[in-house]
Amino acid sequence: MAVSFLTAAQRDRYGRYQDMVTPDDLARCFHLSDEDRAQIMSCRGHHNRLGYALQLTTVRYLGTFLDDPVAVPSPVLQSLSHQLAIQTLDGLQSYRKGEQREEHVTKIRKRYGYGDITEPRVGLRMTRWLYGVCWTGTERLGSLFDRATAWLLAHKILLPGVTTLERFVVSVRARVEAHLYRLLTRGSPCNRETSCNGCCSCRRALGCLCSTRFARDRRASAVRRSARQSID
């Protein structure tokens, strides 16, 4: 079972800032609400306040906390420091190595409700959602990965490692394909040791897909329609 299917570009942008953060991104993810400000102002010192703001807005935008919370694009740093009326950034480097950064991660997760994919309820919800996506569509693995990333962001679930999410997508997709195969071969005179090339009834049932991986090309849509009819 193939696990590594992402392009280099997908790997590079997963959980990382890109070179450009647009004005729309700044307005959507980096604007500090009154609630945000109340939490930030409870921190002592400008560097801790700005550090908290950086971690809060980063997890909103990327879905993860950075190993180096200060490594953000300059527009992000400028926007947050302006909103907090912080004129100097001299103490920010100490935040990078201080204990406060880890405490802030814990506070942000608890206050804003960020979960983890390893939680049973989260894993079950995501599995059901992705199973439905795979069942009703014919998207490639790379597209499914992007949709899974967007789902995690929308539901405030911290991004897992890139390989972990790759394996998760492949696993769910394989389960759907196996389910389809079982449905469509039920009652067929063909079996795993028999070729389908000369079997008319099997060709009608499977659309000549017994010897292929389902959902790997445009013919998979016909397979799914046949499967849904058999269920109904």
C-alpha positions as CSV (number, residue, x, y, z in Angstrom):
1,M,0.0,0.0,0.0
2,A,1.5,3.3,-1.1
3,V,1.9,5.8,1.7
4,S,3.9,8.7,0.3
5,F,1.8,10.3,-2.4
6,L,2.1,14.1,-1.7
7,T,3.8,16.4,-4.1
8,A,6.8,18.4,-2.9
9,A,4.7,21.6,-2.9
10,Q,2.1,20.0,-0.6
11,R,4.8,18.8,1.8
12,D,6.4,22.3,1.9
13,R,3.1,24.1,2.7
14,Y,1.7,21.6,5.2
15,G,1.6,23.4,8.6
16,R,4.0,26.1,7.5
17,Y,3.8,29.8,6.6
18,Q,4.3,30.6,3.0
19,D,6.2,33.6,1.7
20,M,3.0,35.7,1.2
21,V,0.2,36.3,3.8
22,T,-2.6,38.2,2.1
23,P,-4.5,41.1,3.5
24,D,-7.6,38.8,3.6
25,D,-5.6,36.3,5.6
26,L,-4.6,39.0,8.1
27,A,-8.2,40.2,8.5
28,R,-9.5,36.6,8.9
29,C,-7.0,35.0,11.2
30,F,-4.8,37.7,12.7
31,H,-7.4,40.2,13.9
32,L,-7.5,40.2,17.7
33,S,-11.0,40.2,19.2
34,D,-11.9,41.7,22.6
35,E,-11.7,38.2,24.1
36,D,-8.3,37.7,22.5
37,R,-7.1,41.0,23.9
38,A,-8.4,40.1,27.4
39,Q,-6.4,36.9,27.4
40,I,-3.3,38.5,25.9
41,M,-3.3,41.4,28.4
42,S,-3.2,38.9,31.3
43,C,0.3,38.1,30.3
44,R,3.2,40.0,31.9
45,G,5.5,42.0,29.7
46,H,5.3,43.0,26.0
47,H,7.3,40.0,24.8
48,N,4.9,37.5,26.5
49,R,1.9,39.3,25.2
50,L,3.2,39.4,21.6
51,G,4.3,35.8,21.9
52,Y,0.9,34.7,23.1
53,A,-0.7,36.6,20.2
54,L,1.7,35.0,17.7
55,Q,0.9,31.5,18.9
56,L,-2.8,32.1,19.0
57,T,-3.1,33.5,15.5
58,T,-0.6,30.9,14.1
59,V,-2.7,28.0,15.2
60,R,-5.8,29.6,13.8
61,Y,-4.1,30.1,10.4
62,L,-1.9,26.9,10.1
63,G,-3.7,24.5,12.5
64,T,-0.5,23.9,14.4
65,F,2.0,25.5,16.8
66,L,5.4,26.2,15.5
67,D,8.7,24.9,17.0
68,D,9.9,28.5,16.7
69,P,6.8,30.6,17.5
70,V,8.6,33.8,16.4
71,A,9.4,32.5,12.9
72,V,6.5,34.3,11.2
73,P,6.2,36.5,8.1
74,S,6.9,40.2,8.8
75,P,3.3,41.3,7.9
76,V,2.0,39.1,10.7
77,L,4.5,40.5,13.2
78,Q,3.7,44.0,12.2
79,S,0.0,43.6,12.3
80,L,0.0,42.1,15.8
81,S,2.5,44.5,17.3
82,H,0.4,47.4,15.9
83,Q,-2.8,46.0,17.4
84,L,-1.1,45.6,20.8
85,A,0.6,49.0,20.6
86,I,4.0,47.3,21.1
87,Q,6.7,49.5,19.8
88,T,9.9,47.4,20.4
89,L,10.5,43.8,19.7
90,D,13.7,43.5,21.6
91,G,12.4,41.0,24.2
92,L,10.8,38.7,21.7
93,Q,13.8,36.5,21.2
94,S,13.7,35.6,24.9
95,Y,10.2,34.3,24.4
96,R,11.5,31.8,21.9
97,K,13.5,30.0,24.6
98,G,11.4,30.8,27.7
99,E,9.0,28.6,29.6
100,Q,6.0,30.9,28.9
101,R,5.7,29.6,25.3
102,E,4.8,26.1,26.5
103,E,2.4,27.4,29.1
104,H,0.7,29.6,26.4
105,V,0.2,26.6,24.2
106,T,-1.6,24.8,27.0
107,K,-3.7,27.8,27.8
108,I,-4.6,28.4,24.1
109,R,-5.6,24.8,23.6
110,K,-7.8,24.8,26.7
111,R,-9.3,28.2,26.2
112,Y,-10.1,27.9,22.5
113,G,-10.9,24.2,22.4
114,Y,-8.2,22.8,20.2
115,G,-8.3,19.0,20.1
116,D,-6.0,16.2,18.8
117,I,-6.6,13.6,16.2
118,T,-5.5,10.9,18.6
119,E,-8.7,11.5,20.7
120,P,-11.1,8.6,20.0
121,R,-14.1,10.9,19.4
122,V,-12.1,13.0,17.0
123,G,-10.7,10.1,15.1
124,L,-14.1,8.5,14.7
125,R,-15.7,11.7,13.4
126,M,-13.0,12.3,10.9
127,T,-13.0,8.7,9.7
128,R,-16.8,8.8,9.1
129,W,-16.5,12.1,7.3
130,L,-13.6,11.0,5.1
131,Y,-15.3,7.6,4.4
132,G,-18.3,9.4,3.1
133,V,-16.1,11.7,0.9
134,C,-14.3,8.6,-0.6
135,W,-17.6,6.7,-1.1
136,T,-19.4,9.4,-3.0
137,G,-16.4,10.8,-5.0
138,T,-13.4,9.9,-7.2
139,E,-10.8,12.4,-5.9
140,R,-7.2,11.6,-6.0
141,L,-5.2,11.0,-2.8
142,G,-3.6,14.4,-2.9
143,S,-6.9,16.1,-3.1
144,L,-8.3,14.0,-0.2
145,F,-5.3,15.0,1.8
146,D,-6.0,18.7,1.2
147,R,-9.6,18.3,2.1
148,A,-8.6,16.4,5.3
149,T,-6.3,19.3,6.2
150,A,-9.1,21.8,5.7
151,W,-11.5,19.7,7.9
152,L,-8.9,19.6,10.7
153,L,-8.6,23.4,10.5
154,A,-12.3,24.0,10.5
155,H,-12.9,21.7,13.5
156,K,-10.0,23.1,15.6
157,I,-8.0,19.8,15.5
158,L,-4.2,20.2,15.6
159,L,-2.5,19.0,12.4
160,P,-0.8,15.6,13.0
161,G,2.6,14.8,11.3
162,V,2.4,14.8,7.5
163,T,3.1,11.1,7.3
164,T,0.5,10.3,9.9
165,L,-2.2,12.1,7.9
166,E,-1.0,10.5,4.6
167,R,-1.4,7.0,6.2
168,F,-4.8,7.9,7.6
169,V,-6.1,9.0,4.1
170,V,-4.7,5.9,2.4
171,S,-6.2,3.6,5.1
172,V,-9.7,5.1,4.8
173,R,-9.6,5.1,1.0
174,A,-8.5,1.4,1.1
175,R,-11.4,0.5,3.3
176,V,-13.9,2.1,0.9
177,E,-12.4,0.3,-2.1
178,A,-12.5,-3.0,-0.2
179,H,-16.2,-2.4,0.7
180,L,-17.0,-1.6,-2.9
181,Y,-15.3,-4.7,-4.1
182,R,-17.2,-6.9,-1.7
183,L,-20.5,-5.4,-2.7
184,L,-20.0,-5.7,-6.4
185,T,-18.5,-9.2,-6.3
186,R,-21.2,-10.6,-4.1
187,G,-22.9,-13.4,-6.0
188,S,-20.5,-13.1,-9.0
189,P,-19.3,-16.3,-10.6
190,C,-15.8,-14.8,-10.6
191,N,-13.4,-15.2,-7.7
192,R,-10.0,-13.9,-6.9
193,E,-8.3,-16.7,-8.8
194,T,-10.4,-16.4,-11.9
195,S,-10.0,-13.9,-14.7
196,C,-13.0,-11.7,-15.4
197,N,-12.1,-11.2,-19.1
198,G,-14.5,-13.8,-20.4
199,C,-17.3,-13.5,-17.9
200,C,-20.2,-11.5,-19.2
201,S,-22.2,-11.4,-16.0
202,C,-19.2,-10.1,-14.1
203,R,-18.4,-7.5,-16.7
204,R,-22.0,-6.2,-16.4
205,A,-21.8,-6.1,-12.6
206,L,-18.3,-4.6,-12.2
207,G,-18.0,-2.6,-15.4
208,C,-14.8,-4.5,-16.2
209,L,-13.2,-3.2,-13.0
210,C,-12.6,-6.5,-11.2
211,S,-8.9,-6.4,-12.1
212,T,-8.4,-2.7,-11.3
213,R,-8.2,-0.5,-8.2
214,F,-11.5,1.3,-7.7
215,A,-11.7,5.1,-7.7
216,R,-8.4,5.4,-9.5
217,D,-9.9,6.9,-12.7
218,R,-13.1,8.2,-14.2
219,R,-14.6,4.7,-14.5
220,A,-14.9,4.6,-10.7
221,S,-18.0,6.8,-10.8
222,A,-19.9,4.1,-12.7
223,V,-18.8,1.6,-10.0
224,R,-20.1,3.8,-7.2
225,R,-23.5,4.3,-9.0
226,S,-23.8,0.5,-9.3
227,A,-22.9,0.0,-5.7
228,R,-25.5,2.5,-4.5
229,Q,-28.2,0.8,-6.6
230,S,-27.3,-2.6,-5.1
231,I,-27.7,-1.2,-1.6
232,D,-31.1,0.4,-2.4
